Amino acid sequence: MDLRFSESEEAFRAELKAWLASVLPTLGPKPSHFDWRARRAYDTTWQRLLFDAGYAGIDWPTEGGGRGASPVEQLVYLEELERAHAPYVGVNFVGLLHAGPTIVAEGTAEQKARFLPAILRGDDVWCQGFSEPDAGSDLAGLRTRALRDGEEYVVSGSKVWTSHAEVADYCELLVRTGGEDSRHKGITWLVMPMGLPGIEIRPLKTIVGTTEFAELFLDDVRVPVANRVGEENDGWRVTMVTLSFERGTAFVGELLQTIELLREFRSLARRTGAWDEAATRGRIGHFGAELDALWALTKRNVSQAARTGVPGIGGSVFKLAFSELRQRIAELGMELVGRACLSWDELSALDGAGILGNADIVDTWVNSFSRTIAAGTSQIQRNIVAERILGLPK
Ligand SMILES: Cc1cc2nc3c(=O)[nH]c(=O)nc-3n(C[C@H](O)[C@H](O)[C@H](O)COP(=O)(O)OP(=O)(O)OC[C@H]3O[C@@H](n4cnc5c(N)ncnc54)[C@H](O)[C@@H]3O)c2cc1C
Protein backbone atom coordinates (compact mmCIF):
# COMPACT_ATOMS: atom_id res chain seq x y z
CA MET A 1 0.00 0.00 0.00
CA ASP A 2 1.32 3.45 -0.93
CA LEU A 3 -0.23 6.10 1.27
CA ARG A 4 1.22 9.07 -0.63
CA PHE A 5 -0.72 10.84 -3.34
CA SER A 6 0.63 10.29 -6.83
CA GLU A 7 1.72 13.20 -9.03
CA SER A 8 -1.44 13.00 -11.12
CA GLU A 9 -3.63 12.98 -7.97
CA GLU A 10 -1.83 16.07 -6.66
CA ALA A 11 -2.31 17.72 -10.07
CA PHE A 12 -6.02 16.86 -9.95
CA ARG A 13 -6.26 18.45 -6.47
CA ALA A 14 -4.45 21.63 -7.55
CA GLU A 15 -6.59 22.04 -10.66
CA LEU A 16 -9.81 21.51 -8.69
CA LYS A 17 -8.71 23.93 -5.94
CA ALA A 18 -7.96 26.64 -8.51
CA TRP A 19 -11.32 26.09 -10.21
CA LEU A 20 -13.21 26.27 -6.90
CA ALA A 21 -11.37 29.46 -5.93
CA SER A 22 -12.35 31.08 -9.23
CA VAL A 23 -15.98 29.93 -9.41
CA LEU A 24 -17.26 30.00 -5.80
CA PRO A 25 -17.18 33.81 -5.44
CA THR A 26 -19.51 34.03 -8.48
CA LEU A 27 -22.17 31.96 -6.73
CA GLY A 28 -24.71 34.03 -4.79
CA PRO A 29 -25.83 33.22 -1.24
CA LYS A 30 -27.78 30.01 -0.71
CA PRO A 31 -31.54 30.71 -0.57
CA SER A 32 -33.43 29.89 2.63
CA HIS A 33 -34.67 26.32 3.05
CA PHE A 34 -38.16 27.76 3.31
CA ASP A 35 -38.05 28.41 -0.44
CA TRP A 36 -37.45 25.10 -2.21
CA ARG A 37 -38.01 26.51 -5.73
CA ALA A 38 -35.15 28.96 -5.20
CA ARG A 39 -33.11 26.20 -3.57
CA ARG A 40 -33.67 23.99 -6.62
CA ALA A 41 -32.49 26.79 -8.93
CA TYR A 42 -29.39 27.32 -6.78
CA ASP A 43 -28.50 23.61 -6.54
CA THR A 44 -29.06 22.92 -10.24
CA THR A 45 -27.02 25.99 -11.23
CA TRP A 46 -24.14 24.66 -9.15
CA GLN A 47 -24.56 21.22 -10.72
CA ARG A 48 -24.39 22.80 -14.19
CA LEU A 49 -21.17 24.61 -13.26
CA LEU A 50 -19.67 21.28 -12.14
CA PHE A 51 -20.86 19.64 -15.36
CA ASP A 52 -19.41 22.32 -17.63
CA ALA A 53 -16.07 22.08 -15.85
CA GLY A 54 -16.00 18.26 -16.13
CA TYR A 55 -16.52 17.55 -12.41
CA ALA A 56 -20.09 16.16 -12.50
CA GLY A 57 -20.55 12.48 -11.70
CA ILE A 58 -16.99 12.26 -10.48
CA ASP A 59 -17.18 8.49 -9.86
CA TRP A 60 -19.67 7.67 -12.62
CA PRO A 61 -18.32 5.82 -15.65
CA THR A 62 -17.49 7.95 -18.67
CA GLU A 63 -20.14 6.08 -20.77
CA GLY A 64 -22.76 7.52 -18.39
CA GLY A 65 -21.35 11.02 -18.86
CA GLY A 66 -19.31 10.91 -15.66
CA ARG A 67 -15.64 11.58 -15.09
CA GLY A 68 -14.72 7.96 -14.22
CA ALA A 69 -12.37 9.15 -11.48
CA SER A 70 -10.44 6.71 -9.32
CA PRO A 71 -11.56 6.22 -5.67
CA VAL A 72 -8.64 8.37 -4.49
CA GLU A 73 -9.59 11.20 -6.87
CA GLN A 74 -13.18 10.87 -5.69
CA LEU A 75 -12.11 11.37 -2.08
CA VAL A 76 -9.80 14.25 -3.02
CA TYR A 77 -12.74 15.85 -4.87
CA LEU A 78 -15.05 15.60 -1.86
CA GLU A 79 -12.32 16.80 0.50
CA GLU A 80 -11.59 19.90 -1.56
CA LEU A 81 -15.27 20.74 -2.02
CA GLU A 82 -15.77 20.61 1.72
CA ARG A 83 -12.63 22.60 2.50
CA ALA A 84 -13.74 25.32 0.10
CA HIS A 85 -17.25 25.25 1.67
CA ALA A 86 -18.69 24.59 -1.78
CA PRO A 87 -22.37 23.54 -2.03
CA TYR A 88 -22.98 19.82 -1.97
CA VAL A 89 -25.67 17.86 -3.86
CA GLY A 90 -28.67 19.60 -2.21
CA VAL A 91 -32.02 18.79 -3.88
CA ASN A 92 -30.16 16.64 -6.43
CA PHE A 93 -29.24 14.01 -3.85
CA VAL A 94 -31.60 11.25 -5.00
CA GLY A 95 -30.63 11.64 -8.66
CA LEU A 96 -26.90 11.93 -8.05
CA LEU A 97 -26.47 9.57 -5.13
CA HIS A 98 -29.15 6.86 -5.41
CA ALA A 99 -31.20 6.77 -8.62
CA GLY A 100 -28.37 7.68 -11.00
CA PRO A 101 -25.94 5.10 -9.59
CA THR A 102 -28.75 2.49 -9.66
CA ILE A 103 -29.38 3.19 -13.34
CA VAL A 104 -25.61 3.03 -13.99
CA ALA A 105 -25.59 -0.46 -12.42
CA GLU A 106 -28.99 -1.81 -13.56
CA GLY A 107 -30.41 0.35 -16.36
CA THR A 108 -30.56 -0.49 -20.06
CA ALA A 109 -28.38 1.41 -22.54
CA GLU A 110 -31.45 3.40 -23.58
CA GLN A 111 -32.30 4.31 -19.96
CA LYS A 112 -28.71 5.36 -19.29
CA ALA A 113 -28.69 7.64 -22.32
CA ARG A 114 -32.10 9.08 -21.45
CA PHE A 115 -31.72 9.75 -17.72
CA LEU A 116 -28.06 10.05 -16.72
CA PRO A 117 -26.82 13.11 -18.68
CA ALA A 118 -29.85 15.17 -17.56
CA ILE A 119 -29.09 14.35 -13.90
CA LEU A 120 -25.43 15.30 -14.34
CA ARG A 121 -26.27 18.57 -16.14
CA GLY A 122 -28.65 19.55 -13.32
CA ASP A 123 -31.62 19.56 -15.73
CA ASP A 124 -33.56 16.90 -13.81
CA VAL A 125 -34.17 16.54 -10.09
CA TRP A 126 -35.30 13.21 -8.67
CA CYS A 127 -37.16 12.08 -5.57
CA GLN A 128 -37.55 8.69 -3.91
CA GLY A 129 -40.97 7.03 -3.58
CA PHE A 130 -40.16 4.00 -1.44
CA SER A 131 -41.79 4.50 1.99
CA GLU A 132 -45.53 4.17 2.53
CA PRO A 133 -47.67 4.87 5.60
CA ASP A 134 -47.52 1.16 6.55
CA ALA A 135 -44.24 0.26 4.89
CA GLY A 136 -41.20 2.11 6.18
CA SER A 137 -38.85 -0.27 7.96
CA ASP A 138 -40.95 -3.10 6.55
CA LEU A 139 -40.43 -1.90 2.98
CA ALA A 140 -41.24 -5.33 1.51
CA GLY A 141 -44.82 -4.83 2.74
CA LEU A 142 -45.45 -1.92 0.33
CA ARG A 143 -48.89 -1.84 -1.30
CA THR A 144 -48.82 0.77 -4.08
CA ARG A 145 -50.22 -1.29 -6.92
CA ALA A 146 -49.12 -1.36 -10.59
CA LEU A 147 -51.30 -3.23 -13.08
CA ARG A 148 -49.93 -3.77 -16.55
CA ASP A 149 -52.07 -2.44 -19.38
CA GLY A 150 -50.27 -2.90 -22.72
CA GLU A 151 -47.11 -0.86 -22.72
CA GLU A 152 -48.00 0.99 -19.51
CA TYR A 153 -48.31 0.28 -15.80
CA VAL A 154 -51.36 1.80 -14.13
CA VAL A 155 -50.21 2.82 -10.66
CA SER A 156 -52.40 3.59 -7.63
CA GLY A 157 -51.52 4.02 -3.97
CA SER A 158 -49.69 6.41 -1.70
CA LYS A 159 -46.16 7.21 -0.61
CA VAL A 160 -44.88 9.25 2.30
CA TRP A 161 -41.76 11.21 3.39
CA THR A 162 -40.90 11.78 -0.27
CA SER A 163 -38.03 14.28 0.02
CA HIS A 164 -38.14 17.19 -2.45
CA ALA A 165 -41.19 15.75 -4.29
CA GLU A 166 -42.44 19.30 -4.82
CA VAL A 167 -39.46 20.23 -6.98
CA ALA A 168 -38.72 16.85 -8.57
CA ASP A 169 -39.01 15.87 -12.25
CA TYR A 170 -38.76 12.10 -11.70
CA CYS A 171 -39.41 9.65 -8.89
CA GLU A 172 -37.67 6.32 -8.32
CA LEU A 173 -40.83 4.45 -7.41
CA LEU A 174 -41.38 1.02 -5.87
CA VAL A 175 -44.64 -0.67 -6.78
CA ARG A 176 -46.33 -4.01 -6.18
CA THR A 177 -46.67 -6.02 -9.37
CA GLY A 178 -46.96 -9.44 -7.72
CA GLY A 179 -49.80 -10.85 -5.62
CA GLU A 180 -50.89 -9.11 -2.39
CA ASP A 181 -48.73 -11.33 -0.18
CA SER A 182 -45.79 -11.63 -2.56
CA ARG A 183 -43.64 -9.31 -0.34
CA HIS A 184 -40.13 -8.87 -1.74
CA LYS A 185 -40.84 -11.26 -4.65
CA GLY A 186 -43.53 -9.00 -6.17
CA ILE A 187 -41.90 -5.54 -6.27
CA THR A 188 -40.88 -3.54 -9.36
CA TRP A 189 -38.61 -0.44 -9.61
CA LEU A 190 -40.07 2.23 -11.92
CA VAL A 191 -39.07 5.70 -13.07
CA MET A 192 -42.16 7.88 -12.72
CA PRO A 193 -42.19 11.33 -14.40
CA MET A 194 -43.66 13.68 -11.78
CA GLY A 195 -45.72 15.62 -14.33
CA LEU A 196 -48.03 12.68 -15.18
CA PRO A 197 -51.79 13.05 -14.59
CA GLY A 198 -53.04 11.41 -11.36
CA ILE A 199 -50.17 12.52 -9.10
CA GLU A 200 -51.06 14.65 -6.10
CA ILE A 201 -48.32 16.06 -3.89
CA ARG A 202 -49.17 17.18 -0.36
CA PRO A 203 -46.22 18.82 1.41
CA LEU A 204 -45.42 17.81 5.00
CA LYS A 205 -43.75 20.11 7.51
CA THR A 206 -40.58 18.89 9.24
CA ILE A 207 -39.57 19.67 12.83
CA VAL A 208 -37.48 22.53 11.40
CA GLY A 209 -40.65 24.03 9.91
CA THR A 210 -39.76 23.53 6.23
CA THR A 211 -41.70 21.49 3.68
CA GLU A 212 -38.74 19.34 2.73
CA PHE A 213 -40.80 16.24 2.08
CA ALA A 214 -44.33 15.33 1.03
CA GLU A 215 -47.04 12.72 0.77
CA LEU A 216 -47.68 11.41 -2.74
CA PHE A 217 -51.11 10.19 -3.81
CA LEU A 218 -51.20 8.19 -7.03
CA ASP A 219 -54.48 7.62 -8.81
CA ASP A 220 -54.28 5.54 -12.02
CA VAL A 221 -50.96 7.08 -13.02
CA ARG A 222 -49.84 5.59 -16.35
CA VAL A 223 -46.10 4.89 -16.31
CA PRO A 224 -44.53 3.48 -19.50
CA VAL A 225 -43.15 -0.07 -19.21
CA ALA A 226 -39.98 1.33 -20.84
CA ASN A 227 -39.39 3.13 -17.50
CA ARG A 228 -38.95 -0.14 -15.59
CA VAL A 229 -35.44 -0.70 -14.27
CA GLY A 230 -34.74 -4.43 -13.98
CA GLU A 231 -37.35 -7.09 -14.63
CA GLU A 232 -40.93 -7.09 -13.40
CA ASN A 233 -41.03 -8.47 -9.82
CA ASP A 234 -37.23 -8.19 -9.57
CA GLY A 235 -37.40 -4.72 -8.00
CA TRP A 236 -36.29 -5.87 -4.54
CA ARG A 237 -32.88 -6.82 -5.89
CA VAL A 238 -32.65 -3.44 -7.67
CA THR A 239 -33.75 -1.76 -4.41
CA MET A 240 -30.88 -3.40 -2.54
CA VAL A 241 -28.53 -1.78 -5.08
CA THR A 242 -30.18 1.62 -4.47
CA LEU A 243 -30.00 1.21 -0.69
CA SER A 244 -26.36 0.13 -0.83
CA PHE A 245 -25.57 3.50 -2.46
CA GLU A 246 -27.92 5.37 -0.09
CA ARG A 247 -26.36 3.84 3.03
CA GLY A 248 -22.84 3.49 1.69
CA THR A 249 -21.18 6.07 -0.52
CA ALA A 250 -23.96 8.71 -0.37
CA PHE A 251 -22.80 9.78 3.09
CA VAL A 252 -19.18 10.54 2.20
CA GLY A 253 -19.81 14.25 1.63
CA GLU A 254 -21.76 14.50 4.88
CA LEU A 255 -18.93 12.85 6.78
CA LEU A 256 -16.47 15.43 5.48
CA GLN A 257 -18.94 18.17 6.32
CA THR A 258 -19.13 16.82 9.89
CA ILE A 259 -15.33 16.86 10.16
CA GLU A 260 -15.47 20.58 9.22
CA LEU A 261 -18.31 21.09 11.71
CA LEU A 262 -16.23 19.68 14.55
CA ARG A 263 -13.37 22.00 13.54
CA GLU A 264 -15.81 24.92 13.82
CA PHE A 265 -16.97 23.72 17.23
CA ARG A 266 -13.36 23.54 18.40
CA SER A 267 -12.82 27.21 17.56
CA LEU A 268 -16.19 28.10 19.08
CA ALA A 269 -15.16 26.31 22.30
CA ARG A 270 -11.99 28.43 22.38
CA ARG A 271 -14.01 31.61 22.00
CA THR A 272 -16.58 30.75 24.66
CA GLY A 273 -13.99 29.52 27.16
CA ALA A 274 -15.43 25.96 27.16
CA TRP A 275 -12.05 24.76 25.86
CA ASP A 276 -10.55 25.45 29.32
CA GLU A 277 -12.52 22.48 30.68
CA ALA A 278 -10.71 19.17 30.30
CA ALA A 279 -14.04 17.35 29.83
CA THR A 280 -14.91 19.46 26.75
CA ARG A 281 -11.44 18.96 25.25
CA GLY A 282 -11.76 15.22 25.90
CA ARG A 283 -15.16 15.06 24.22
CA ILE A 284 -13.98 16.97 21.16
CA GLY A 285 -10.88 14.77 20.92
CA HIS A 286 -12.99 11.64 21.16
CA PHE A 287 -15.38 12.82 18.44
CA GLY A 288 -12.35 13.58 16.27
CA ALA A 289 -11.05 10.05 16.76
CA GLU A 290 -14.46 8.55 15.89
CA LEU A 291 -14.60 10.67 12.72
CA ASP A 292 -11.08 9.51 11.80
CA ALA A 293 -12.19 5.90 12.17
CA LEU A 294 -15.25 6.54 9.98
CA TRP A 295 -13.05 8.26 7.38
CA ALA A 296 -10.89 5.13 7.26
CA LEU A 297 -14.00 2.95 6.89
CA THR A 298 -15.22 5.28 4.12
CA LYS A 299 -12.02 4.84 2.15
CA ARG A 300 -12.53 1.10 2.40
CA ASN A 301 -16.19 1.33 1.30
CA VAL A 302 -15.37 3.65 -1.61
CA SER A 303 -12.57 1.46 -2.91
CA GLN A 304 -14.81 -1.62 -2.55
CA ALA A 305 -17.57 0.15 -4.49
CA ALA A 306 -15.07 1.04 -7.22
CA ARG A 307 -13.97 -2.60 -7.46
CA THR A 308 -17.41 -4.22 -7.52
CA GLY A 309 -19.51 -1.38 -9.00
CA VAL A 310 -21.81 -1.39 -5.96
CA PRO A 311 -21.02 -0.60 -2.29
CA GLY A 312 -21.13 -3.58 0.08
CA ILE A 313 -23.34 -4.30 3.05
CA GLY A 314 -20.70 -2.54 5.23
CA GLY A 315 -22.56 0.69 4.42
CA SER A 316 -24.98 -0.24 7.21
CA VAL A 317 -22.14 -0.16 9.76
CA PHE A 318 -21.14 3.28 8.54
CA LYS A 319 -24.70 4.63 8.42
CA LEU A 320 -25.43 3.44 11.95
CA ALA A 321 -22.22 4.78 13.51
CA PHE A 322 -22.23 8.05 11.58
CA SER A 323 -25.85 9.05 12.18
CA GLU A 324 -25.55 8.46 15.93
CA LEU A 325 -22.18 10.27 16.14
CA ARG A 326 -23.62 13.21 14.21
CA GLN A 327 -26.36 13.53 16.85
CA ARG A 328 -23.79 13.61 19.68
CA ILE A 329 -21.67 16.21 17.88
CA ALA A 330 -24.75 18.36 17.18
CA GLU A 331 -25.60 18.23 20.88
CA LEU A 332 -22.14 19.52 21.76
CA GLY A 333 -22.78 22.51 19.46
CA MET A 334 -25.94 23.35 21.41
CA GLU A 335 -24.04 23.21 24.70
CA LEU A 336 -21.37 25.53 23.32
CA VAL A 337 -23.93 28.08 22.18
CA GLY A 338 -25.37 27.98 25.70
CA ARG A 339 -28.74 29.41 26.68
CA ALA A 340 -29.04 31.22 23.33
CA CYS A 341 -29.83 27.83 21.78
CA LEU A 342 -33.27 27.99 23.39
CA SER A 343 -34.58 30.21 20.63
CA TRP A 344 -33.79 30.80 16.97
CA ASP A 345 -34.49 34.52 17.39
CA GLU A 346 -31.96 35.13 20.12
CA LEU A 347 -29.10 33.64 18.20
CA SER A 348 -28.12 36.62 16.13
CA ALA A 349 -27.15 38.38 19.36
CA LEU A 350 -24.22 36.00 19.76
CA ASP A 351 -20.87 36.34 18.08
CA GLY A 352 -21.09 33.90 15.14
CA ALA A 353 -19.31 30.56 15.16
CA GLY A 354 -16.93 31.27 12.30
CA ILE A 355 -18.59 30.38 9.01
CA LEU A 356 -21.51 28.86 10.91
CA GLY A 357 -24.19 31.18 12.20
CA ASN A 358 -25.58 30.20 15.58
CA ALA A 359 -28.95 29.49 13.98
CA ASP A 360 -27.12 26.92 11.81
CA ILE A 361 -25.98 25.16 14.98
CA VAL A 362 -29.54 24.86 16.26
CA ASP A 363 -30.65 23.79 12.79
CA THR A 364 -27.94 21.11 12.69
CA TRP A 365 -29.09 19.77 16.05
CA VAL A 366 -32.81 19.73 15.19
CA ASN A 367 -32.02 18.08 11.85
CA SER A 368 -29.80 15.48 13.47
CA PHE A 369 -32.85 13.68 14.89
CA SER A 370 -33.89 12.59 11.41
CA ARG A 371 -30.49 10.97 10.69
CA THR A 372 -31.22 7.83 12.67
CA ILE A 373 -34.56 7.41 10.83
CA ALA A 374 -33.94 8.38 7.18
CA ALA A 375 -32.35 5.73 4.91
CA GLY A 376 -33.36 3.01 7.40
CA THR A 377 -33.56 3.41 11.19
CA SER A 378 -30.73 2.53 13.58
CA GLN A 379 -32.69 -0.50 14.76
CA ILE A 380 -32.97 -1.78 11.19
CA GLN A 381 -29.25 -1.18 10.56
CA ARG A 382 -28.49 -3.14 13.74
CA ASN A 383 -30.66 -6.01 12.50
CA ILE A 384 -28.80 -5.98 9.16
CA VAL A 385 -25.39 -5.91 10.85
CA ALA A 386 -26.43 -8.72 13.22
CA GLU A 387 -28.05 -11.01 10.67
CA ARG A 388 -26.24 -10.32 7.42
CA ILE A 389 -22.74 -9.41 8.56
CA LEU A 390 -22.32 -11.24 11.87
CA GLY A 391 -24.56 -14.17 10.89
CA LEU A 392 -26.55 -14.06 14.13
CA PRO A 393 -30.00 -15.70 14.19
CA LYS A 394 -33.05 -13.48 13.54
C1 LIG B 1 -35.59 13.26 6.80
C2 LIG B 1 -36.22 12.06 6.19
C3 LIG B 1 -36.25 11.94 4.81
C4 LIG B 1 -36.83 10.82 4.23
N1 LIG B 1 -36.91 10.79 2.87
C5 LIG B 1 -37.50 9.74 2.26
C6 LIG B 1 -37.64 9.73 0.85
O1 LIG B 1 -37.21 10.65 0.13
N2 LIG B 1 -38.27 8.68 0.28
C7 LIG B 1 -38.75 7.64 1.01
O2 LIG B 1 -39.26 6.70 0.42
N3 LIG B 1 -38.65 7.63 2.37
C8 LIG B 1 -38.04 8.66 3.00
N4 LIG B 1 -37.95 8.69 4.38
C9 LIG B 1 -38.61 7.63 5.15
C10 LIG B 1 -37.70 6.69 5.88
O3 LIG B 1 -37.10 5.78 4.99
C11 LIG B 1 -38.56 5.96 6.94
O4 LIG B 1 -38.99 6.94 7.86
C12 LIG B 1 -37.82 4.87 7.65
O5 LIG B 1 -37.50 3.81 6.80
C13 LIG B 1 -38.60 4.33 8.87
O6 LIG B 1 -39.88 3.96 8.50
P1 LIG B 1 -41.16 4.53 9.30
O7 LIG B 1 -41.01 6.00 9.44
O8 LIG B 1 -42.37 3.99 8.66
O9 LIG B 1 -41.02 3.93 10.78
P2 LIG B 1 -41.46 2.47 11.24
O10 LIG B 1 -40.99 1.48 10.26
O11 LIG B 1 -42.91 2.50 11.56
O12 LIG B 1 -40.62 2.31 12.56
C14 LIG B 1 -41.05 2.83 13.83
C15 LIG B 1 -40.05 2.38 14.89
O13 LIG B 1 -40.05 0.93 14.99
C16 LIG B 1 -38.74 0.41 14.82
N5 LIG B 1 -38.78 -0.87 14.10
C17 LIG B 1 -39.54 -1.14 13.02
N6 LIG B 1 -39.30 -2.41 12.59
C18 LIG B 1 -38.37 -2.93 13.43
C19 LIG B 1 -37.70 -4.20 13.51
N7 LIG B 1 -37.94 -5.17 12.62
N8 LIG B 1 -36.80 -4.37 14.50
C20 LIG B 1 -36.54 -3.37 15.40
N9 LIG B 1 -37.15 -2.17 15.37
C21 LIG B 1 -38.02 -1.94 14.40
C22 LIG B 1 -38.01 1.47 13.99
O14 LIG B 1 -36.62 1.40 14.20
C23 LIG B 1 -38.61 2.76 14.54
O15 LIG B 1 -37.95 3.15 15.72
C24 LIG B 1 -37.38 9.78 5.03
C25 LIG B 1 -37.32 9.89 6.40
C26 LIG B 1 -36.76 11.01 7.00
C27 LIG B 1 -36.73 11.09 8.49
The ligand as an ORCA input file, in Angstrom:
! r2SCAN-3c Opt
* xyz 0 1
  C     -35.594     13.265      6.804
  C     -36.222     12.057      6.187
  C     -36.248     11.941      4.814
  C     -36.835     10.821      4.231
  N     -36.911     10.791      2.871
  C     -37.495      9.738      2.260
  C     -37.645      9.727      0.847
  O     -37.211     10.651      0.132
  N     -38.274      8.679      0.284
  C     -38.749      7.638      1.015
  O     -39.265      6.702      0.423
  N     -38.649      7.627      2.370
  C     -38.043      8.665      3.004
  N     -37.954      8.692      4.380
  C     -38.615      7.628      5.154
  C     -37.703      6.686      5.882
  O     -37.098      5.781      4.987
  C     -38.557      5.956      6.936
  O     -38.989      6.936      7.856
  C     -37.815      4.873      7.651
  O     -37.505      3.807      6.796
  C     -38.596      4.334      8.873
  O     -39.881      3.960      8.498
  P     -41.161      4.525      9.300
  O     -41.010      5.997      9.437
  O     -42.367      3.985      8.665
  O     -41.018      3.934     10.782
  P     -41.458      2.474     11.241
  O     -40.989      1.476     10.257
  O     -42.911      2.498     11.560
  O     -40.616      2.314     12.556
  C     -41.050      2.828     13.832
  C     -40.045      2.381     14.887
  O     -40.051      0.930     14.992
  C     -38.739      0.413     14.821
  N     -38.782     -0.869     14.097
  C     -39.538     -1.145     13.018
  N     -39.303     -2.411     12.586
  C     -38.374     -2.934     13.427
  C     -37.696     -4.199     13.513
  N     -37.942     -5.170     12.625
  N     -36.799     -4.370     14.502
  C     -36.538     -3.368     15.396
  N     -37.149     -2.166     15.371
  C     -38.025     -1.939     14.399
  C     -38.015      1.467     13.993
  O     -36.616      1.397     14.196
  C     -38.605      2.764     14.537
  O     -37.950      3.147     15.722
  C     -37.376      9.782      5.027
  C     -37.325      9.893      6.403
  C     -36.765     11.012      6.996
  C     -36.733     11.087      8.488
*
